[in-house]
């Protein structure tokens, strides 16, 4: 159950909102920073997972770098304290404006995903009188056994350079006077739970690809294995911190690296997912012909993952836990939002404590790809961030009938 130190104060906050457990978040960051130091594997947080300013300030203060996929993410990362040389710029569709933004900031490396992109960045570097530090994103053709929407390392995916272009890409970055070759980058997908098997396979494939490039005379100084470590969406309380140790130790064991080579990883989801919950209030309990609907005041505009690709999030009745000590009987509900779309559903046939109008519901593991993907669809306002150690600062619930 969601840990809340002061539930009476919690109930006074206007819903919906994103609740961030700062203690858990700092514990996660500490774990990652310690393993990074222990293994010598550098960590770059994937900013697209959550662009909350306070959370990113905490991450950067721990010495982590940033992985960005837009020019504005790059500028945001700098304002959050990430060192420019520790910022990587990835993404398959970099615009000229974004490339120039990256040059202006002085990022560590461009991660390029096609031969055309190499040429364009080289041309912009020449026109600016600069040199571009370039890392090649290599498509290793590995199935990470995850959802097809978040698989990124197969030959049919839009990401990365496939083996048929290896030789040409190597020739371009090694002979172009406008390019400083940085290294190779790999990423196979997200929400990887079969960590030892999948990451070992990735490392073995990376060893082969690095050897191939170096046999052609290209010295690989940096090897970037991307991110992808999964989290426990089914039982976030049992596994509040992702299995970073297995991830780091598997890389450390199976990746071949020399003392002059630096290894990088780019976690996003695994750093922020478990610290965040979307808190919403029950508006109505509706009985249909064969189902009960729990209608809440958060919608798919606040958390789109369930509607977008059927993502599972654990759902809890927080009021039933804190007000009634889990003493209520259970009911089966479809938990739905107010947006005028049939897809506006957070979970179907969920067994929850018997719920009433005004109860608070927590949609768990929403710290990654939650608030950052929100929209104003139906002209609904964005759900704000509320931090566990700053509840007193949160926007208060309005009493529309005061003085009656």
C-alpha positions in Angstrom: 0.0 0.0 0.0 1.1 3.5 -0.8 3.1 4.9 2.1 1.7 8.3 3.3 3.0 9.8 6.5 0.2 12.2 7.0 -3.1 10.9 5.4 -5.3 13.6 6.9 -3.2 16.3 5.1 -3.1 14.1 2.0 -6.9 14.1 1.8 -7.0 17.9 1.7 -5.0 18.1 -1.6 -7.0 18.8 -4.7 -7.3 15.9 -7.1 -6.1 14.6 -9.5 -2.4 14.9 -8.8 0.9 13.1 -9.1 2.3 12.1 -5.8 6.1 11.5 -5.6 7.6 9.6 -2.7 10.8 11.5 -2.3 12.4 9.1 0.2 12.0 6.2 -2.2 13.2 8.3 -5.1 16.4 9.3 -3.2 16.9 5.7 -2.1 16.7 4.6 -5.8 19.2 7.3 -6.9 21.6 6.4 -4.1 21.5 2.7 -5.2 22.2 3.6 -8.8 25.0 6.0 -8.0 26.7 3.4 -5.7 26.5 0.7 -8.3 27.8 3.1 -10.9 30.9 3.8 -8.8 31.4 0.2 -7.9 31.3 -1.1 -11.5 32.7 1.9 -13.3 29.6 2.0 -15.5 28.5 5.6 -16.2 24.8 6.4 -15.9 22.8 8.9 -18.0 19.2 9.4 -16.9 16.7 9.2 -19.8 14.9 12.5 -19.4 11.9 11.5 -21.5 10.7 9.2 -18.7 9.9 12.1 -16.4 10.9 15.7 -16.8 9.9 16.9 -13.4 12.3 19.7 -12.4 12.8 18.8 -8.8 13.4 15.1 -9.5 15.9 16.0 -12.2 17.7 18.4 -9.8 18.1 15.4 -7.4 19.4 13.1 -10.2 21.9 15.6 -11.5 23.2 16.4 -8.0 24.0 12.7 -7.6 26.5 13.0 -10.5 24.4 11.2 -13.2 24.4 12.4 -16.8 21.4 12.9 -19.1 20.1 11.1 -22.2 17.9 13.6 -24.2 15.8 13.2 -27.3 15.0 16.8 -28.2 16.7 20.1 -28.2 14.4 21.5 -25.4 15.2 18.4 -23.3 18.9 19.3 -23.7 18.4 22.9 -22.5 16.2 21.7 -19.7 18.9 19.2 -18.6 21.4 22.0 -18.4 19.1 24.2 -16.2 18.8 21.1 -13.9 22.5 21.0 -13.4 23.5 18.1 -15.7 27.0 18.7 -17.0 26.9 19.4 -20.8 29.7 16.8 -21.5 27.5 14.2 -19.8 24.5 14.9 -22.0 23.9 12.6 -25.0 21.5 13.6 -27.7 19.6 10.7 -29.2 16.4 10.4 -31.3 15.7 9.4 -34.9 14.4 12.8 -36.1 16.7 15.6 -35.0 15.9 18.9 -36.6 18.5 21.5 -37.7 17.3 23.8 -34.8 17.9 21.0 -32.3 21.3 20.1 -33.7 22.3 23.7 -33.4 21.0 23.8 -29.8 23.1 20.8 -29.0 26.2 22.5 -30.5 25.5 25.7 -28.5 25.2 23.7 -25.2 28.4 21.7 -25.9 26.9 18.2 -25.4 29.0 15.1 -24.9 27.9 13.3 -28.0 25.2 13.0 -30.8 23.8 9.5 -31.0 23.1 9.1 -34.7 20.7 6.5 -36.2 21.3 6.7 -40.0 23.9 7.4 -42.6 21.8 10.4 -43.7 22.0 11.8 -40.2 25.8 11.5 -40.1 26.0 13.6 -43.2 23.6 16.2 -42.0 25.3 16.7 -38.7 28.7 16.8 -40.4 27.4 19.5 -42.7 26.0 21.6 -39.9 29.2 21.2 -37.9 31.2 22.5 -40.9 29.0 25.5 -41.3 29.2 26.3 -37.6 33.0 25.8 -37.7 32.7 23.1 -35.1 33.4 19.4 -34.8 30.6 16.9 -34.0 31.2 14.2 -31.4 29.2 11.3 -32.8 28.2 7.9 -31.4 26.7 5.4 -33.8 23.4 3.7 -32.6 23.7 0.1 -33.7 20.7 -2.1 -34.2 21.7 -5.4 -32.6 18.6 -7.3 -33.8 17.7 -8.6 -30.3 14.2 -9.4 -29.1 13.9 -8.2 -25.5 10.7 -10.1 -24.9 8.7 -7.0 -24.1 5.7 -5.1 -25.6 6.1 -4.5 -29.3 5.5 -0.7 -28.8 8.6 -0.4 -26.7 10.9 -2.8 -28.6 13.6 -0.8 -30.3 16.4 -3.2 -31.3 15.0 -5.4 -34.1 15.9 -4.9 -37.8 12.3 -3.9 -38.6 12.3 -1.1 -36.0 12.8 2.5 -37.0 15.8 2.9 -34.6 19.5 2.4 -35.3 21.9 1.4 -38.0 21.6 -2.2 -39.2 24.6 -4.5 -40.1 24.3 -3.9 -43.9 25.4 -0.2 -43.2 28.2 -0.9 -40.7 31.1 -0.6 -43.1 29.8 2.6 -44.6 29.0 4.2 -41.3 32.5 3.3 -40.0 34.1 4.9 -43.0 32.1 8.1 -42.7 32.9 8.7 -39.0 36.6 7.8 -39.4 37.4 10.0 -42.4 35.1 13.0 -42.1 37.1 16.0 -40.8 34.0 17.5 -39.2 33.5 14.4 -36.9 35.1 13.2 -33.8 34.1 9.5 -33.3 32.8 8.9 -29.8 31.7 5.3 -29.7 28.8 2.8 -30.2 25.4 2.9 -28.7 22.9 0.1 -28.4 19.3 0.0 -27.1 17.0 -3.0 -27.4 13.8 -1.9 -25.7 12.1 -1.1 -22.4 10.6 -2.9 -19.4 13.1 -5.8 -19.6 12.4 -8.3 -16.8 14.4 -11.3 -18.0 17.5 -9.3 -17.1 20.2 -11.9 -16.9 19.2 -13.7 -20.1 18.4 -10.7 -22.3 21.3 -8.5 -21.1 23.8 -11.3 -21.4 22.6 -11.8 -25.0 22.9 -8.1 -25.6 26.5 -8.0 -24.2 27.5 -11.0 -26.3 26.1 -9.4 -29.4 27.8 -6.1 -28.5 31.1 -7.9 -28.1 30.9 -9.2 -31.6 29.9 -5.9 -33.1 32.6 -3.9 -31.3 35.2 -6.5 -32.5 33.9 -6.1 -36.1 34.3 -2.3 -36.0 37.7 -2.5 -34.4 38.9 -5.1 -37.0 38.2 -2.4 -39.6 40.5 0.1 -37.7 37.9 2.0 -35.8 38.9 2.3 -32.1 35.9 2.1 -29.8 36.4 4.1 -26.6 32.8 4.3 -25.4 30.2 1.5 -25.4 26.7 2.6 -24.5 24.2 -0.2 -23.7 21.1 2.0 -23.4 18.4 1.4 -20.8 15.4 -0.8 -20.6 15.5 -2.3 -17.1 12.0 -3.2 -16.0 10.0 -2.5 -12.8 7.4 -4.5 -10.9 4.1 -3.0 -12.0 2.1 -5.9 -10.4 3.5 -5.5 -6.9 5.4 -2.2 -6.5 5.6 -2.5 -2.7 7.4 -5.9 -2.9 9.9 -4.4 -5.3 10.0 -0.7 -4.8 13.6 -0.4 -6.2 14.3 -2.1 -9.6 16.9 -4.9 -9.7 19.8 -2.6 -10.6 22.4 -4.9 -9.0 21.6 -7.8 -11.4 21.6 -5.4 -14.4 25.0 -3.8 -13.5 26.6 -7.1 -12.5 25.4 -8.9 -15.7 26.9 -6.1 -17.8 30.1 -6.2 -15.7 30.4 -10.0 -16.1 29.6 -10.4 -19.8 30.7 -7.2 -21.6 34.2 -7.4 -22.8 36.0 -4.1 -22.1 39.5 -2.8 -21.9 40.8 -0.3 -19.3 40.6 2.5 -22.0 37.0 1.8 -22.7 34.1 3.5 -20.8 30.7 1.8 -20.5 27.5 3.8 -20.3 23.8 3.0 -19.5 20.7 5.1 -19.8 17.9 4.1 -17.4 14.7 6.0 -17.3 11.7 4.0 -16.2 13.6 2.0 -13.6 14.7 5.2 -11.8 11.3 7.1 -11.5 8.4 4.6 -12.1 8.0 3.3 -8.6 8.2 6.6 -6.7 5.2 8.1 -8.5 1.4 7.5 -8.1 -1.5 9.2 -9.8 -4.0 10.1 -7.0 -7.6 10.5 -8.1 -11.0 10.8 -6.4 -14.0 8.6 -7.0 -16.8 10.7 -8.6 -19.4 8.0 -9.1 -19.9 4.3 -8.6 -22.1 3.2 -11.6 -23.8 -0.1 -11.9 -24.1 -1.3 -15.5 -25.9 -4.4 -16.8 -23.0 -6.7 -15.9 -20.3 -4.5 -14.5 -19.6 -1.9 -11.9 -17.8 1.2 -13.0 -15.6 3.3 -10.7 -15.6 6.7 -12.3 -12.7 8.9 -11.1 -11.6 12.4 -11.8 -8.3 11.6 -13.5 -8.4 10.7 -17.2 -6.4 9.3 -20.0 -5.1 12.8 -20.5 -3.3 12.5 -17.2 -2.0 8.9 -17.6 -2.2 7.6 -21.2 -0.3 4.3 -20.9 -3.3 2.1 -20.3 -5.2 3.6 -23.2 -2.2 3.7 -25.5 -1.0 0.1 -25.2 -3.0 -1.6 -22.5 -0.3 -1.0 -19.8 -1.1 -2.5 -16.4 -0.9 -0.3 -13.2 -1.8 -1.6 -9.8 -4.9 0.3 -8.5 -5.6 0.8 -4.7 -8.3 2.4 -2.7 -6.2 4.5 -0.3 -9.2 5.7 1.7 -10.3 2.2 2.5 -6.8 1.4 3.8 -6.2 4.5 6.0 -9.8 5.2 7.1 -11.1 1.7 7.5 -7.9 -0.4 8.1 -8.7 -2.6 5.0 -11.8 -3.7 6.7 -14.2 -3.2 3.7 -15.4 -6.1 1.6 -14.2 -6.2 -2.0 -15.9 -5.5 -5.2 -14.9 -5.9 -8.9 -14.8 -2.6 -10.9 -13.8 -1.2 -14.2 -11.8 1.9 -13.2 -12.6 4.6 -15.8 -12.0 8.4 -16.3 -14.2 11.3 -17.4 -12.7 11.8 -20.9 -15.1 11.3 -23.8 -13.3 8.2 -25.2 -14.1 4.5 -24.6 -10.3 4.0 -24.2 -10.4 6.2 -21.1 -10.0 3.1 -18.8 -7.3 2.6 -16.2 -8.1 -1.1 -15.4 -10.9 -3.6 -16.1 -12.3 -6.1 -13.7 -10.1 -5.0 -10.8 -10.8 -6.3 -7.3 -10.8 -3.4 -4.9 -12.2 -2.5 -1.5 -15.8 -1.4 -1.8 -15.6 2.1 -3.0 -17.7 5.2 -2.4 -17.9 8.7 -3.8 -15.1 10.8 -2.4 -12.6 7.9 -1.8 -9.1 8.4 -3.0 -7.7 6.0 -5.5 -3.9 5.5 -6.2 -2.8 4.3 -9.6 0.7 3.0 -8.8 4.0 2.9 -10.6 3.1 6.1 -12.6 6.4 8.0 -12.1 7.6 7.0 -15.6 5.8 8.1 -18.8 2.9 9.4 -16.7 3.0 13.1 -16.0 5.4 13.7 -18.8 3.0 12.3 -21.4 0.0 14.2 -20.1 -2.2 16.5 -22.4 -5.0 19.0 -22.2 -7.4 16.8 -24.2 -11.0 17.8 -23.5 -9.4 21.1 -22.2 -8.7 19.3 -18.9 -5.9 20.9 -16.8 -2.7 19.1 -16.1 -2.5 17.2 -12.8 0.3 18.8 -10.8 3.2 17.2 -8.9 2.9 16.8 -5.1 6.0 15.7 -3.1 5.8 13.6 0.0 8.0 16.0 2.0 6.1 19.1 0.8 2.4 18.2 1.2 1.8 21.5 2.9 2.7 23.3 -0.3 0.1 21.4 -2.4 -2.9 23.0 -3.9 -5.8 22.5 -1.5 -9.2 21.1 -2.2 -11.8 23.8 -2.6 -15.0 23.8 -0.5 -17.8 25.0 -2.9 -20.4 25.0 -0.1 -18.6 26.8 2.7 -20.9 28.8 4.9 -24.0 26.7 4.1 
